[in-house]
Amino acid sequence: MRAQPTASHFINGAYVEDTEGREIECIYPATGEVVAKLHSATPAIIEQALASAKEGQKIWAAMSGTERGRVLRRAALIIEERNHELSVLETLDTGKPMSETLYVDATSGREALEYFGGLAGSVTGEHIQLGQDWVYTVREPLGVCVGIGAWNYPTQIACWKGAPALACGNAMIFKPSETTPICALKVAEILHEAGLPAGVYNVVQGYGDVGAALVTDARVDKVSLTGSVPTGRKVYAAAAEGMKHVTMELGGKSPMIVFDDADIEDAVSGAILGNFYSSGQVCSNGTRVFVQKGIKKAFLKRLKERTEQAVMGDPMDEATNFGPMVSANQMNIVLGYIDKGVDEGAKLITGGKMAQRDGFFIEPTIFADVTDDMTIAREEIFGPVMAVLDFDDEDEVIARANDTEFGLAAGVFTNDLTRAHRVSQAFEAGTCYINTYNLAPVEAPFGGSKASGVGRENSKEAINHYSQVKSVYVGMGPVEAPF
Ligand code: NAD
C-alpha cells in the first residue's frame, strides 16, 4: 500500500520538497509497512512558509468575512465528495479502522469548515454609546497562527485549528505530528482547490525542533498546540517569551462516574466509547471509571462480555471496529503501563496482551480493583487500558475524581436529575458529559482546565481565541484639556 504525497510540504499554494531535511517514515500501523517517506522542514522551508503566510494573510484579511466563509464552505463540500479517499488516507496514517474514519475524521473536519465558514461573516465588533461620544470595537485577526498537531486525529486537528483561524482572517502554518504527516497535506490541497489565496494555509513537516522554530519566530502571533502536557509546558513557555496568544489542547486522565441508579447498558457503552474508541488514543477518554459498589458486579460482567466482542483485524475491512496503536513506540509505552497495573496489584479482567498478528495491536484491557495511588490511575496511558475503581458515596467520589493535575473531561451516569447537574458542576474539567461520553460537536466548546490546557476549540468560543478586539473611541465634541 502506498500513500506517498506529491511532496512533503505545502507552501504558498503549492507542494514543495527539500530532500535535505531529515527523513520521516510514515508507517501503516496495522502491518508495520512504510507507506510514505517525507522530509522534515529545513530552515529554508520554514522561512518560505513564514514569508508566504505573512504575505497571504494580508490578502486574506482584506477580503470580507462572507467571501472567506464561502471558500471554507466550498472546501467542506470537496471533503464530503472525497470522504472515502480521505478516510483511506486517515486509516493509513493512523491505523484507525475504516468503520471509524469513514464517519468521524474527514467528517468532523468538514463540519468545522462548514460551521466556521458560516460564522465568518458574523465576526463583528460592537457599538458602545457614551453620551454624545461613542466607542466601536473591531474584531481583528491575530496575523500568522501556528498549529501543531498530535497523531490521533490528523485531519480533524488540521481543520479544527485551520477553520476558525481562517474564518477570522488569519493565515496558518500547520505542522502535523511526525507520526502522521499525510492527511494535513490533503486539507491544504483542498482549501486551495476551493479558492484559498496562496500562503494562507501552509503545511510543513517536522519533528519537535520544527515546531519550536515556528513558535519562536517573531512573525508568528499565535500558537495552537494539540499534544501532551510536557510538550504543552515547553510550547506555552516559548510562546510567552514572545507574548504570543496560545491555545493548548493537552492530555487528560478523565473520570467517569457510574452511580447505582444508572442504566447499566448505557454506562457500559459510555465506558467502551470512552476507553476503546480509536484504540484508546483519545485525549478526553474517561480512563478512571468509578463504579458505585452496588452495581460493581453487574457492571463488570456486562463490560467484560461486551469488550470481548470487539472485532480486531484489518482496519480496511469495515467489519473491524478495533485497530492498532499508532506506532511501535506507543504500543511499548502502553504495554509498560499494563505491566505496571499487574505489578501494583490491579485485577486484570480481560485483555492485557499484544495481539498475535502483524502491526501494533494490543487487546482492549480492563483492570478492576484499581486504587487511586496506582500508576494506571494517575498517568495518561493513551491506549486501550481502562481502570475501574469502586466508590461508596457522592462526596467521596467527587473528591477522588478531581484529585488529579488534569482537567480535560469528566462524565457522570445516573438517573437522578439533580445529582447529574450537581456532580457536573463539581467536576474540575472543561468538557463534561451526563449519561453519554466523548461527543465533540463543532457547535460546543471543547478544551481543558488545570494542566489539560488553555483556551477552547470549536463553537463561537474559538473565534475569541483567533481574534482580538480593538476599541476605537470617537470624540464628538470639543476637546477639554487642563491647560
Ligand atoms: P506530543 O506532545 O509528543 O507532540 C505533539 C506535537 O508537538 C507533535 O507535532 C510534536 O512534533 C510537537 N512538538 C514536540 N516538541 C515540541 C516543541 N518543543 N516545540 C514545538 N512542538 C513540539 O504529543 P503526541 O504524542 O503527538 O500526542 C498525544 C498527546 O496529545 C496526548 O497527551 C493526548 O492527550 C494529547 N491530545 C490532546 C487533545 C486535546 O484536544 N486536548 C487531542 C488529541 C491529543
Residues whose N, C-alpha, C, O or C-beta is under 5 A from the ligand:
A	BS01	NAD	I148 G149 A150 W151 K175 P176 S177 E178 G206 Y207 G208 G211 A212 T226 G227 S228 V229 T231 K234 V235 E249 L250 G251 G252 C283 S452
